[in-house]
Amino acid sequence: MAQFHLPSSPWTPEQVQWLKRIGLVIFVLLVLFFLWQIRSIIPLFVVGFFIAYLLDPLVDRLEERGFSRTGGTVVVFSVFTLVAIGLGLMLLPTLIEQLTALISSFLPPKGRYYLLVLQAIDFVEAKVLRGEFPPFLDQALQKVLEQLGNFLLARLQGAISTLTGLFSLIILPFIVFFALQIVDPLRQRLNWWIPAEYREPLADLVSQIGQLVGRYVRGYVVLCFAVGAIETFFLLVCSWFFGVNYVLAIGILGGATYAIPYFGALLTTLAGGLAAYTTAQQHPVLCTIVVMVGLTLINQGFDWLVMPRVVGKQVGLHPLTVLFAVMAGGTMMGVLGMLLAVPIAGAVKLVLETLLPKHFAPVAEAENAVKITTGENKKRGEGQ
């Protein structure tokens, strides 16, 4: 009986390579499709890992002092949680009260700012259009204002009462805790994929860039807290003299939006001026001028004097370089470019220092090197 010998595989090596490539492309597409389907929860994990990334240096220091990774994580996470809870208990009741009153003042039919808008419309109708404001347009504007107020109220109530938002607040601390435990192992796992000949220098460069970004973010967080505290104290002084409301809400708004160059300061100044004009119990016009000028000076002082020095020191850049990077980033990419400009400039500096170490050596070291080289050349000439 004749025997047939089948080949070991019906696929040639070239075909196998193409099958692997097709399989990889399909796998990547499936991963992208999966990420698209779960895109609503990705920001939550990104925030959790980002907080863990900022807290990781503290855990590393505890490890250096003999703590285990889990023990250091527990200590850092506990302190961070207690501080957050303490600040929340101190600030949240007053903040919620002021935000509730502020939102109510925008809503019809008796909201302070809603009535102010109606007065502005009446002024335009009487003084500018001389009473010729079309009735249907007046009704349309009032209808739009009512719908806008109801829409904002519904969005706020939905954001507070939604189960997803509540679940996010509950699950975020757990994400931070577990992310703290795997930050270093994950970094080592990613390092394994780098070719061996580039692994050590690239790992050092990435580590330096990571530390730079961490210092930059921590420095900016400190600045935001400082701006918020100073603006709150300034508004509190204004409240003592003029009786201004919404002090804590506007102060926290100023600190939270300080990270957004120009726009954050503008928003805080306008909100403070509006609150001063509409809630001041004495001299509202003078109070408005004082509040707006004061908030402007605080923001500009931090922008031009404090921020370049603090942030520049954190990332190892000269204050002039920081100002240039922020302005260049704003020119290229707007607000997002301003936020990313300083860490990108710091990362570029680190890359250039790695590629061109002699060019970026300190001036004193370069001068000493020139003197030493000149002296050696003279000695060789005398010896000859």
Steps between C-alpha positions, in 0.01 A plus 500: 500500500646834400575751778461873458725739690329831578717810541554617859299818437294629207633852566831634382710712744407814309130416528540433873656845542208657318254305717672632811480855368133465413432349842683789668299755302174325593607489865582872499166581337317291761686677779411841353137393462498380861650827623241694301220300661628568852609860434268631773701335779851560361533855645429361846792257476722764340433733795561217745834403344601866473439555873691179573784623279521822700499313832746231387817694603372507860451123496850456354649704784322286758633190325852642531442528875405134536127495425358238267324617186162416651586664832622818334190508283274465804679783685500744205144414398373538859663841545377618160146378576491658846619834363240488220222410746609775740500764227166371376339524846639848546410645163221296342202615714573870440592438138179306427294770668663775295479304175131428561430867562710598196317258269163606636582860418521407130161327490161653417276651615668680794868426453719807558703457181196394301329826596822687420496359148136605462594850614779509242251398231259771612783753494595401146136517397441844653831678440655334197203385294273781632213274580502332161604160635279243325262328746557156350879542544450607862292189567754283320785635714308441822418150384864429419610627841246281676600194301868571562445531873294182513758318289787603730303399807409164349863434400618585851240281666581218259872525567447492877232234519614265227609157619799501267639818651450369853659169404796686352558690824489173693718296265769765436682449835521125434648565155761732653587245772549206266672715236756606762592136549561428131664824381855370537432145372315646202795728427734200513273300270496780242878527530529132404367578150787740425799353309785410737756739351265798547332387820721667761549846341139519383374384840708772669369762259137390545548497877638854494214620280250329731653666804496834318131468414421395855686798646328731251153374589569510872638852466192614308270336757676698773458817294128432450453449874695819571298706250173360635599574860620855428196586289268358766672708769483810278128449435445436870655840576272653237207324666588661834506848344228476235295188584578290191352149471629179333851554639597133531342400167687767304826436687488129422405584141810720477727226632346229284517702179845651556652209310321633188713798393318829433153343476498388865604844623244670273219270617584552867523878460167523321329271752645699790397831346147376433465367854636826643264719297188296576559396862701783660301660779703822492645694206445233232678692224810562712491140620485375141803708402698387805416131449577495128825697538607287795431168327677623188808603698509168686483297180745719313741497792499121506522478120801728461686471832417180686407243233815530282725465804313220676411296191832578331686381808299179505582418138849651489418784260587868516198726572547668161488158333179420686334822381614438143376138510156602633457772238624271221268221613205738507583622150519146363225313687305750708417417862610138467836614364547730800436211739740265322768751400714493816526121546565457127775764514652325802485164324667648189776640720559157657516334158749759374709463815511126440596535133732802539637485857805720432296779346266519802771475765496786754706803397740466794574138411556594135741778596692268732521241225643762262755612760608144573535424128701821445729420793562149375587632155749748650667228706533280193658793312750565779585133520578494134 
